[in-house]
Amino acid sequence: MKLSYYPGCTLKSHARNFDESTVASMARLGVEVKELDRWNCCGTVHGLASDDLMHRMAPITNLIRVKEESANAFMTSCAMCYNTLKRANQAVRADADALSTINDFLSLENTKYTGDVEVLHLLEILRDQVGFEKITSLVKRPLKGLRVACYYGCLLVRPESVAIDDVENPTVMEKLVTALGATPVRFPLKTECCGAYHTVGQPELIADRTNRILGNAYDGAADVVVVSCPLCAYNLDHRQQEARRIYSDFHPLPVLYFTQLMSIALGCDNAVLCFDLHHVDPQPALAGLGLV
């Protein structure tokens, strides 16, 4: 299987652990991910105004890049990129005039966009195309004994039109970590917002969210928390220092991308894990179970 792959900006900088573990683990599953040529920033946040066509330009340009490579679908690992690209795609599919205006504006492009590209998240590929049974069959180092809190945040399940799973109780990540040999824990706050960009101007607000969300994972006896969004990863990992300063009963927890757990279980080179990018080092929790 070969898939067009959109990494997004952060996966090429602060979230290299997400990018490298995505590519390495998919290769172990027999899936070649080909990074799109000339991809650009997705735009980061979906413009909510119906006439805000300027914020559609960046995501639609990426969909044109997919068509230039003669593909009709592509996948991304980043929840934020997925949400932005998917919602822009839905918006122009539903508004022919807007799509015509965007194509006219992008008149230097050789390819016109007609709404015929599918935006997929990696978790959808794993569930619907690879299959959890196949994943289990390829596991070399089962994550036995590892208790995992699966954190979805907002962007994989809201709004409902782009949700990759049940909005109230998604389970695709739990099924994945089970296929890898780990144990998902009960985690009622798995779709709670991390606070997103408030981390820039209101770090204490984020510390409160981090304390609440990770406290809920800790109460479920989680060893680690897994995520699919670099901004969620930053807020839940790097803001633990602020949470510890404010809340005396705060318990730190390692935060990883789900693809890092895949890479460990599938026997990928440890170099793709890039543990040096983590604020809370996951290695003690993993080493205690003989996983690194």
Summary of the structure (lengths in Angstrom):
residues: 292
radius of gyration: 19.0
end to end distance: 28.9
largest distance: 58.8
contacts: 994
relative contact order: 0.15
helix: 48%
strand: 10%
